[in-house]
């Protein structure tokens, strides 16, 4: 006779809002860093070059903060 073992189920937690989830926000921060990098190395518009460092720093700070969020 076989006995089925019931696995414990995870308690149903309400889903976190999009801006509090680690995975999507890390992707957004990485994209922001990439945009800042592209802005830094483009030769066409001075205004993009001017704000490239600010964009890079914002993406880096965002990544550091978001990486502390729970999975």
PDB file of N, CA, C and O in Angstrom:
ATOM      1  N   UNK A   1       0.836  -1.162   0.000  1.00  0.00           N
ATOM      2  CA  UNK A   1       0.000   0.000   0.000  1.00  0.00           C
ATOM      3  C   UNK A   1       0.894   1.243   0.000  1.00  0.00           C
ATOM      4  O   UNK A   1       1.828   1.341   0.796  1.00  0.00           O
ATOM      5  N   UNK A   2       0.609   2.170  -0.878  1.00  0.00           N
ATOM      6  CA  UNK A   2       1.434   3.379  -0.956  1.00  0.00           C
ATOM      7  C   UNK A   2       0.753   4.512  -0.207  1.00  0.00           C
ATOM      8  O   UNK A   2      -0.470   4.650  -0.224  1.00  0.00           O
ATOM      9  N   UNK A   3       1.534   5.278   0.418  1.00  0.00           N
ATOM     10  CA  UNK A   3       1.026   6.436   1.144  1.00  0.00           C
ATOM     11  C   UNK A   3       1.510   7.697   0.434  1.00  0.00           C
ATOM     12  O   UNK A   3       2.700   7.860   0.163  1.00  0.00           O
ATOM     13  N   UNK A   4       0.592   8.554   0.150  1.00  0.00           N
ATOM     14  CA  UNK A   4       0.947   9.817  -0.474  1.00  0.00           C
ATOM     15  C   UNK A   4       1.331  10.817   0.609  1.00  0.00           C
ATOM     16  O   UNK A   4       0.629  10.996   1.604  1.00  0.00           O
ATOM     17  N   UNK A   5       2.437  11.443   0.384  1.00  0.00           N
ATOM     18  CA  UNK A   5       2.905  12.457   1.329  1.00  0.00           C
ATOM     19  C   UNK A   5       2.510  13.819   0.786  1.00  0.00           C
ATOM     20  O   UNK A   5       2.869  14.186  -0.333  1.00  0.00           O
ATOM     21  N   UNK A   6       1.786  14.541   1.573  1.00  0.00           N
ATOM     22  CA  UNK A   6       1.351  15.868   1.133  1.00  0.00           C
ATOM     23  C   UNK A   6       2.447  16.882   1.454  1.00  0.00           C
ATOM     24  O   UNK A   6       2.889  17.002   2.596  1.00  0.00           O
ATOM     25  N   UNK A   7       2.864  17.588   0.447  1.00  0.00           N
ATOM     26  CA  UNK A   7       3.893  18.599   0.661  1.00  0.00           C
ATOM     27  C   UNK A   7       3.253  19.854   1.235  1.00  0.00           C
ATOM     28  O   UNK A   7       2.143  20.224   0.853  1.00  0.00           O
ATOM     29  N   UNK A   8       3.952  20.504   2.151  1.00  0.00           N
ATOM     30  CA  UNK A   8       3.374  21.727   2.723  1.00  0.00           C
ATOM     31  C   UNK A   8       3.315  22.831   1.664  1.00  0.00           C
ATOM     32  O   UNK A   8       4.241  23.008   0.872  1.00  0.00           O
ATOM     33  N   UNK A   9       2.225  23.551   1.673  1.00  0.00           N
ATOM     34  CA  UNK A   9       2.051  24.635   0.712  1.00  0.00           C
ATOM     35  C   UNK A   9       2.532  25.939   1.319  1.00  0.00           C
ATOM     36  O   UNK A   9       2.446  26.168   2.526  1.00  0.00           O
ATOM     37  N   UNK A  10       3.039  26.779   0.438  1.00  0.00           N
ATOM     38  CA  UNK A  10       3.468  28.093   0.896  1.00  0.00           C
ATOM     39  C   UNK A  10       2.232  28.919   1.243  1.00  0.00           C
ATOM     40  O   UNK A  10       1.223  28.865   0.539  1.00  0.00           O
ATOM     41  N   UNK A  11       2.315  29.666   2.306  1.00  0.00           N
ATOM     42  CA  UNK A  11       1.176  30.532   2.610  1.00  0.00           C
ATOM     43  C   UNK A  11       1.031  31.579   1.514  1.00  0.00           C
ATOM     44  O   UNK A  11       2.018  32.102   0.995  1.00  0.00           O
ATOM     45  N   UNK A  12      -0.185  31.864   1.184  1.00  0.00           N
ATOM     46  CA  UNK A  12      -0.408  32.815   0.094  1.00  0.00           C
ATOM     47  C   UNK A  12      -0.156  34.229   0.601  1.00  0.00           C
ATOM     48  O   UNK A  12      -0.885  34.757   1.441  1.00  0.00           O
ATOM     49  N   UNK A  13       0.900  34.819   0.062  1.00  0.00           N
ATOM     50  CA  UNK A  13       1.248  36.197   0.400  1.00  0.00           C
ATOM     51  C   UNK A  13       0.696  37.098  -0.692  1.00  0.00           C
ATOM     52  O   UNK A  13       0.691  36.718  -1.863  1.00  0.00           O
ATOM     53  N   UNK A  14       0.240  38.265  -0.330  1.00  0.00           N
ATOM     54  CA  UNK A  14      -0.166  39.190  -1.390  1.00  0.00           C
ATOM     55  C   UNK A  14       1.054  39.604  -2.197  1.00  0.00           C
ATOM     56  O   UNK A  14       2.136  39.810  -1.647  1.00  0.00           O
ATOM     57  N   UNK A  15       0.871  39.723  -3.504  1.00  0.00           N
ATOM     58  CA  UNK A  15       1.990  40.098  -4.355  1.00  0.00           C
ATOM     59  C   UNK A  15       2.433  41.516  -4.051  1.00  0.00           C
ATOM     60  O   UNK A  15       1.620  42.397  -3.770  1.00  0.00           O
ATOM     61  N   UNK A  16       3.724  41.713  -4.112  1.00  0.00           N
ATOM     62  CA  UNK A  16       4.261  43.054  -3.892  1.00  0.00           C
ATOM     63  C   UNK A  16       3.994  43.910  -5.117  1.00  0.00           C
ATOM     64  O   UNK A  16       3.901  43.392  -6.230  1.00  0.00           O
ATOM     65  N   UNK A  17       3.871  45.209  -4.923  1.00  0.00           N
ATOM     66  CA  UNK A  17       3.740  46.090  -6.091  1.00  0.00           C
ATOM     67  C   UNK A  17       4.985  46.010  -6.968  1.00  0.00           C
ATOM     68  O   UNK A  17       6.050  45.601  -6.506  1.00  0.00           O
ATOM     69  N   UNK A  18       4.852  46.393  -8.203  1.00  0.00           N
ATOM     70  CA  UNK A  18       5.932  46.275  -9.182  1.00  0.00           C
ATOM     71  C   UNK A  18       7.194  46.986  -8.714  1.00  0.00           C
ATOM     72  O   UNK A  18       8.297  46.468  -8.889  1.00  0.00           O
ATOM     73  N   UNK A  19       7.045  48.161  -8.124  1.00  0.00           N
ATOM     74  CA  UNK A  19       8.215  48.937  -7.738  1.00  0.00           C
ATOM     75  C   UNK A  19       8.883  48.427  -6.462  1.00  0.00           C
ATOM     76  O   UNK A  19       9.890  48.990  -6.032  1.00  0.00           O
ATOM     77  N   UNK A  20       8.348  47.378  -5.851  1.00  0.00           N
ATOM     78  CA  UNK A  20       8.986  46.783  -4.682  1.00  0.00           C
ATOM     79  C   UNK A  20       9.513  45.378  -4.951  1.00  0.00           C
ATOM     80  O   UNK A  20       9.966  44.703  -4.027  1.00  0.00           O
ATOM     81  N   UNK A  21       9.460  44.932  -6.195  1.00  0.00           N
ATOM     82  CA  UNK A  21       9.984  43.613  -6.531  1.00  0.00           C
ATOM     83  C   UNK A  21      11.427  43.745  -7.000  1.00  0.00           C
ATOM     84  O   UNK A  21      11.778  44.670  -7.733  1.00  0.00           O
ATOM     85  N   UNK A  22      12.247  42.811  -6.565  1.00  0.00           N
ATOM     86  CA  UNK A  22      13.684  42.903  -6.833  1.00  0.00           C
ATOM     87  C   UNK A  22      14.029  42.699  -8.301  1.00  0.00           C
ATOM     88  O   UNK A  22      14.783  43.492  -8.864  1.00  0.00           O
ATOM     89  N   UNK A  23      13.503  41.668  -8.931  1.00  0.00           N
ATOM     90  CA  UNK A  23      13.880  41.319 -10.299  1.00  0.00           C
ATOM     91  C   UNK A  23      13.613  42.415 -11.317  1.00  0.00           C
ATOM     92  O   UNK A  23      14.538  42.832 -12.013  1.00  0.00           O
ATOM     93  N   UNK A  24      12.376  42.897 -11.427  1.00  0.00           N
ATOM     94  CA  UNK A  24      12.096  43.945 -12.415  1.00  0.00           C
ATOM     95  C   UNK A  24      12.844  45.248 -12.147  1.00  0.00           C
ATOM     96  O   UNK A  24      13.274  45.924 -13.081  1.00  0.00           O
ATOM     97  N   UNK A  25      12.998  45.597 -10.875  1.00  0.00           N
ATOM     98  CA  UNK A  25      13.675  46.854 -10.569  1.00  0.00           C
ATOM     99  C   UNK A  25      15.176  46.769 -10.828  1.00  0.00           C
ATOM    100  O   UNK A  25      15.793  47.769 -11.193  1.00  0.00           O
ATOM    101  N   UNK A  26      15.778  45.583 -10.645  1.00  0.00           N
ATOM    102  CA  UNK A  26      17.186  45.422 -11.018  1.00  0.00           C
ATOM    103  C   UNK A  26      17.352  45.567 -12.522  1.00  0.00           C
ATOM    104  O   UNK A  26      18.337  46.142 -12.986  1.00  0.00           O
ATOM    105  N   UNK A  27      16.398  45.051 -13.288  1.00  0.00           N
ATOM    106  CA  UNK A  27      16.467  45.199 -14.746  1.00  0.00           C
ATOM    107  C   UNK A  27      16.348  46.660 -15.158  1.00  0.00           C
ATOM    108  O   UNK A  27      17.049  47.104 -16.067  1.00  0.00           O
ATOM    109  N   UNK A  28      15.481  47.401 -14.507  1.00  0.00           N
ATOM    110  CA  UNK A  28      15.330  48.823 -14.821  1.00  0.00           C
ATOM    111  C   UNK A  28      16.602  49.584 -14.459  1.00  0.00           C
ATOM    112  O   UNK A  28      17.042  50.450 -15.215  1.00  0.00           O
ATOM    113  N   UNK A  29      17.196  49.267 -13.309  1.00  0.00           N
ATOM    114  CA  UNK A  29      18.435  49.927 -12.900  1.00  0.00           C
ATOM    115  C   UNK A  29      19.569  49.613 -13.869  1.00  0.00           C
ATOM    116  O   UNK A  29      20.364  50.491 -14.204  1.00  0.00           O
ATOM    117  N   UNK A  30      19.644  48.368 -14.317  1.00  0.00           N
ATOM    118  CA  UNK A  30      20.673  47.992 -15.283  1.00  0.00           C
ATOM    119  C   UNK A  30      20.470  48.718 -16.606  1.00  0.00           C
ATOM    120  O   UNK A  30      21.438  49.152 -17.230  1.00  0.00           O
ATOM    121  N   UNK A  31      19.227  48.850 -17.034  1.00  0.00           N
ATOM    122  CA  UNK A  31      18.933  49.585 -18.269  1.00  0.00           C
ATOM    123  C   UNK A  31      19.310  51.058 -18.120  1.00  0.00           C
ATOM    124  O   UNK A  31      19.816  51.667 -19.062  1.00  0.00           O
ATOM    125  N   UNK A  32      19.066  51.628 -16.950  1.00  0.00           N
ATOM    126  CA  UNK A  32      19.426  53.024 -16.703  1.00  0.00           C
ATOM    127  C   UNK A  32      20.946  53.214 -16.763  1.00  0.00           C
ATOM    128  O   UNK A  32      21.424  54.217 -17.292  1.00  0.00           O
ATOM    129  N   UNK A  33      21.691  52.270 -16.230  1.00  0.00           N
ATOM    130  CA  UNK A  33      23.154  52.326 -16.312  1.00  0.00           C
ATOM    131  C   UNK A  33      23.599  52.234 -17.767  1.00  0.00           C
ATOM    132  O   UNK A  33      24.488  52.972 -18.193  1.00  0.00           O
ATOM    133  N   UNK A  34      22.993  51.338 -18.526  1.00  0.00           N
ATOM    134  CA  UNK A  34      23.356  51.184 -19.940  1.00  0.00           C
ATOM    135  C   UNK A  34      23.026  52.454 -20.734  1.00  0.00           C
ATOM    136  O   UNK A  34      23.799  52.859 -21.602  1.00  0.00           O
ATOM    137  N   UNK A  35      21.892  53.078 -20.444  1.00  0.00           N
ATOM    138  CA  UNK A  35      21.524  54.315 -21.132  1.00  0.00           C
ATOM    139  C   UNK A  35      22.534  55.416 -20.809  1.00  0.00           C
ATOM    140  O   UNK A  35      22.950  56.166 -21.692  1.00  0.00           O
ATOM    141  N   UNK A  36      22.923  55.507 -19.537  1.00  0.00           N
ATOM    142  CA  UNK A  36      23.933  56.495 -19.152  1.00  0.00           C
ATOM    143  C   UNK A  36      25.259  56.251 -19.835  1.00  0.00           C
ATOM    144  O   UNK A  36      25.936  57.200 -20.230  1.00  0.00           O
ATOM    145  N   UNK A  37      25.638  54.998 -19.980  1.00  0.00           N
ATOM    146  CA  UNK A  37      26.874  54.644 -20.672  1.00  0.00           C
ATOM    147  C   UNK A  37      26.808  55.047 -22.147  1.00  0.00           C
ATOM    148  O   UNK A  37      27.769  55.598 -22.686  1.00  0.00           O
ATOM    149  N   UNK A  38      25.688  54.776 -22.790  1.00  0.00           N
ATOM    150  CA  UNK A  38      25.529  55.167 -24.196  1.00  0.00           C
ATOM    151  C   UNK A  38      25.508  56.686 -24.351  1.00  0.00           C
ATOM    152  O   UNK A  38      26.048  57.221 -25.319  1.00  0.00           O
ATOM    153  N   UNK A  39      24.890  57.373 -23.406  1.00  0.00           N
ATOM    154  CA  UNK A  39      24.868  58.831 -23.453  1.00  0.00           C
ATOM    155  C   UNK A  39      26.281  59.404 -23.333  1.00  0.00           C
ATOM    156  O   UNK A  39      26.597  60.429 -23.937  1.00  0.00           O
ATOM    157  N   UNK A  40      27.121  58.739 -22.555  1.00  0.00           N
ATOM    158  CA  UNK A  40      28.482  59.214 -22.335  1.00  0.00           C
ATOM    159  C   UNK A  40      29.336  59.099 -23.593  1.00  0.00           C
ATOM    160  O   UNK A  40      30.200  59.942 -23.832  1.00  0.00           O
ATOM    161  N   UNK A  41      29.104  58.070 -24.394  1.00  0.00           N
ATOM    162  CA  UNK A  41      29.972  57.801 -25.533  1.00  0.00           C
ATOM    163  C   UNK A  41      29.359  58.131 -26.885  1.00  0.00           C
ATOM    164  O   UNK A  41      29.866  57.680 -27.912  1.00  0.00           O
ATOM    165  N   UNK A  42      28.295  58.895 -26.910  1.00  0.00           N
ATOM    166  CA  UNK A  42      27.728  59.309 -28.196  1.00  0.00           C
ATOM    167  C   UNK A  42      28.313  60.672 -28.570  1.00  0.00           C
ATOM    168  O   UNK A  42      28.500  61.518 -27.695  1.00  0.00           O
ATOM    169  N   UNK A  43      28.605  60.899 -29.852  1.00  0.00           N
ATOM    170  CA  UNK A  43      29.279  62.147 -30.248  1.00  0.00           C
ATOM    171  C   UNK A  43      28.354  63.229 -30.801  1.00  0.00           C
ATOM    172  O   UNK A  43      28.849  64.215 -31.347  1.00  0.00           O
ATOM    173  N   UNK A  44      27.030  63.089 -30.684  1.00  0.00           N
ATOM    174  CA  UNK A  44      26.123  63.964 -31.419  1.00  0.00           C
ATOM    175  C   UNK A  44      25.542  65.107 -30.595  1.00  0.00           C
ATOM    176  O   UNK A  44      25.572  66.256 -31.037  1.00  0.00           O
ATOM    177  N   UNK A  45      25.023  64.824 -29.430  1.00  0.00           N
ATOM    178  CA  UNK A  45      24.306  65.839 -28.659  1.00  0.00           C
ATOM    179  C   UNK A  45      25.022  66.118 -27.332  1.00  0.00           C
ATOM    180  O   UNK A  45      25.276  65.210 -26.541  1.00  0.00           O
ATOM    181  N   UNK A  46      25.334  67.385 -27.114  1.00  0.00           N
ATOM    182  CA  UNK A  46      26.027  67.771 -25.891  1.00  0.00           C
ATOM    183  C   UNK A  46      25.138  67.604 -24.658  1.00  0.00           C
ATOM    184  O   UNK A  46      25.634  67.290 -23.576  1.00  0.00           O
ATOM    185  N   UNK A  47      23.838  67.810 -24.815  1.00  0.00           N
ATOM    186  CA  UNK A  47      22.937  67.689 -23.671  1.00  0.00           C
ATOM    187  C   UNK A  47      22.901  66.244 -23.147  1.00  0.00           C
ATOM    188  O   UNK A  47      22.783  66.036 -21.940  1.00  0.00           O
ATOM    189  N   UNK A  48      22.999  65.260 -24.021  1.00  0.00           N
ATOM    190  CA  UNK A  48      23.049  63.864 -23.569  1.00  0.00           C
ATOM    191  C   UNK A  48      24.350  63.592 -22.813  1.00  0.00           C
ATOM    192  O   UNK A  48      24.349  62.910 -21.788  1.00  0.00           O
ATOM    193  N   UNK A  49      25.452  64.130 -23.324  1.00  0.00           N
ATOM    194  CA  UNK A  49      26.734  63.969 -22.646  1.00  0.00           C
ATOM    195  C   UNK A  49      26.703  64.649 -21.283  1.00  0.00           C
ATOM    196  O   UNK A  49      27.273  64.137 -20.319  1.00  0.00           O
ATOM    197  N   UNK A  50      26.042  65.794 -21.199  1.00  0.00           N
ATOM    198  CA  UNK A  50      25.979  66.556 -19.952  1.00  0.00           C
ATOM    199  C   UNK A  50      25.285  65.761 -18.846  1.00  0.00           C
ATOM    200  O   UNK A  50      25.726  65.788 -17.697  1.00  0.00           O
ATOM    201  N   UNK A  51      24.218  65.065 -19.179  1.00  0.00           N
ATOM    202  CA  UNK A  51      23.449  64.331 -18.166  1.00  0.00           C
ATOM    203  C   UNK A  51      23.833  62.854 -18.054  1.00  0.00           C
ATOM    204  O   UNK A  51      23.172  62.100 -17.339  1.00  0.00           O
ATOM    205  N   UNK A  52      24.878  62.438 -18.743  1.00  0.00           N
ATOM    206  CA  UNK A  52      25.246  61.020 -18.713  1.00  0.00           C
ATOM    207  C   UNK A  52      25.751  60.584 -17.339  1.00  0.00           C
ATOM    208  O   UNK A  52      25.406  59.499 -16.874  1.00  0.00           O
ATOM    209  N   UNK A  53      26.561  61.412 -16.687  1.00  0.00           N
ATOM    210  CA  UNK A  53      27.085  61.029 -15.377  1.00  0.00           C
ATOM    211  C   UNK A  53      25.960  60.951 -14.343  1.00  0.00           C
ATOM    212  O   UNK A  53      25.949  60.052 -13.502  1.00  0.00           O
ATOM    213  N   UNK A  54      25.029  61.879 -14.406  1.00  0.00           N
ATOM    214  CA  UNK A  54      23.892  61.857 -13.482  1.00  0.00           C
ATOM    215  C   UNK A  54      23.080  60.584 -13.694  1.00  0.00           C
ATOM    216  O   UNK A  54      22.639  59.959 -12.728  1.00  0.00           O
ATOM    217  N   UNK A  55      22.881  60.200 -14.948  1.00  0.00           N
ATOM    218  CA  UNK A  55      22.119  58.987 -15.257  1.00  0.00           C
ATOM    219  C   UNK A  55      22.855  57.741 -14.768  1.00  0.00           C
ATOM    220  O   UNK A  55      22.243  56.831 -14.208  1.00  0.00           O
ATOM    221  N   UNK A  56      24.160  57.704 -14.980  1.00  0.00           N
ATOM    222  CA  UNK A  56      24.951  56.565 -14.494  1.00  0.00           C
ATOM    223  C   UNK A  56      24.889  56.462 -12.969  1.00  0.00           C
ATOM    224  O   UNK A  56      24.704  55.375 -12.422  1.00  0.00           O
ATOM    225  N   UNK A  57      25.043  57.580 -12.299  1.00  0.00           N
ATOM    226  CA  UNK A  57      25.009  57.557 -10.837  1.00  0.00           C
ATOM    227  C   UNK A  57      23.633  57.176 -10.305  1.00  0.00           C
ATOM    228  O   UNK A  57      23.527  56.440  -9.323  1.00  0.00           O
ATOM    229  N   UNK A  58      22.582  57.672 -10.947  1.00  0.00           N
ATOM    230  CA  UNK A  58      21.225  57.316 -10.511  1.00  0.00           C
ATOM    231  C   UNK A  58      20.982  55.820 -10.700  1.00  0.00           C
ATOM    232  O   UNK A  58      20.410  55.173  -9.822  1.00  0.00           O
ATOM    233  N   UNK A  59      21.408  55.266 -11.826  1.00  0.00           N
ATOM    234  CA  UNK A  59      21.243  53.831 -12.055  1.00  0.00           C
ATOM    235  C   UNK A  59      22.043  52.992 -11.074  1.00  0.00           C
ATOM    236  O   UNK A  59      21.568  51.961 -10.598  1.00  0.00           O
ATOM    237  N   UNK A  60      23.262  53.435 -10.770  1.00  0.00           N
ATOM    238  CA  UNK A  60      24.098  52.699  -9.824  1.00  0.00           C
ATOM    239  C   UNK A  60      23.505  52.744  -8.418  1.00  0.00           C
ATOM    240  O   UNK A  60      23.439  51.720  -7.738  1.00  0.00           O
ATOM    241  N   UNK A  61      23.077  53.920  -7.984  1.00  0.00           N
ATOM    242  CA  UNK A  61      22.466  54.043  -6.654  1.00  0.00           C
ATOM    243  C   UNK A  61      21.180  53.218  -6.579  1.00  0.00           C
ATOM    244  O   UNK A  61      20.909  52.570  -5.568  1.00  0.00           O
ATOM    245  N   UNK A  62      20.401  53.246  -7.645  1.00  0.00           N
ATOM    246  CA  UNK A  62      19.160  52.470  -7.676  1.00  0.00           C
ATOM    247  C   UNK A  62      19.466  50.975  -7.592  1.00  0.00           C
ATOM    248  O   UNK A  62      18.776  50.241  -6.886  1.00  0.00           O
ATOM    249  N   UNK A  63      20.490  50.524  -8.303  1.00  0.00           N
ATOM    250  CA  UNK A  63      20.847  49.103  -8.272  1.00  0.00           C
ATOM    251  C   UNK A  63      21.299  48.687  -6.874  1.00  0.00           C
ATOM    252  O   UNK A  63      20.937  47.611  -6.397  1.00  0.00           O
ATOM    253  N   UNK A  64      22.085  49.534  -6.221  1.00  0.00           N
ATOM    254  CA  UNK A  64      22.559  49.204  -4.873  1.00  0.00           C
ATOM    255  C   UNK A  64      21.389  49.097  -3.908  1.00  0.00           C
ATOM    256  O   UNK A  64      21.349  48.180  -3.088  1.00  0.00           O
ATOM    257  N   UNK A  65      20.444  50.013  -3.991  1.00  0.00           N
ATOM    258  CA  UNK A  65      19.288  49.998  -3.096  1.00  0.00           C
ATOM    259  C   UNK A  65      18.380  48.814  -3.392  1.00  0.00           C
ATOM    260  O   UNK A  65      17.934  48.119  -2.478  1.00  0.00           O
ATOM    261  N   UNK A  66      18.110  48.588  -4.672  1.00  0.00           N
ATOM    262  CA  UNK A  66      17.168  47.523  -5.065  1.00  0.00           C
ATOM    263  C   UNK A  66      17.733  46.145  -4.784  1.00  0.00           C
ATOM    264  O   UNK A  66      16.973  45.211  -4.530  1.00  0.00           O
ATOM    265  N   UNK A  67      19.054  45.995  -4.825  1.00  0.00           N
ATOM    266  CA  UNK A  67      19.643  44.680  -4.584  1.00  0.00           C
ATOM    267  C   UNK A  67      19.447  44.234  -3.125  1.00  0.00           C
ATOM    268  O   UNK A  67      19.673  43.069  -2.799  1.00  0.00           O
ATOM    269  N   UNK A  68      19.034  45.143  -2.265  1.00  0.00           N
ATOM    270  CA  UNK A  68      18.753  44.793  -0.868  1.00  0.00           C
ATOM    271  C   UNK A  68      17.310  44.323  -0.659  1.00  0.00           C
ATOM    272  O   UNK A  68      16.974  43.831   0.418  1.00  0.00           O
ATOM    273  N   UNK A  69      16.462  44.468  -1.668  1.00  0.00           N
ATOM    274  CA  UNK A  69      15.068  44.046  -1.563  1.00  0.00           C
ATOM    275  C   UNK A  69      14.997  42.526  -1.450  1.00  0.00           C
ATOM    276  O   UNK A  69      15.857  41.831  -1.991  1.00  0.00           O
ATOM    277  N   UNK A  70      13.991  41.999  -0.758  1.00  0.00           N
ATOM    278  CA  UNK A  70      13.841  40.535  -0.706  1.00  0.00           C
ATOM    279  C   UNK A  70      13.358  39.988  -2.050  1.00  0.00           C
ATOM    280  O   UNK A  70      12.729  40.693  -2.839  1.00  0.00           O
ATOM    281  N   UNK A  71      13.665  38.728  -2.284  1.00  0.00           N
ATOM    282  CA  UNK A  71      13.215  38.078  -3.524  1.00  0.00           C
ATOM    283  C   UNK A  71      11.717  38.060  -3.467  1.00  0.00           C
ATOM    284  O   UNK A  71      11.070  37.566  -4.391  1.00  0.00           O
TER     285      UNK A  71
END
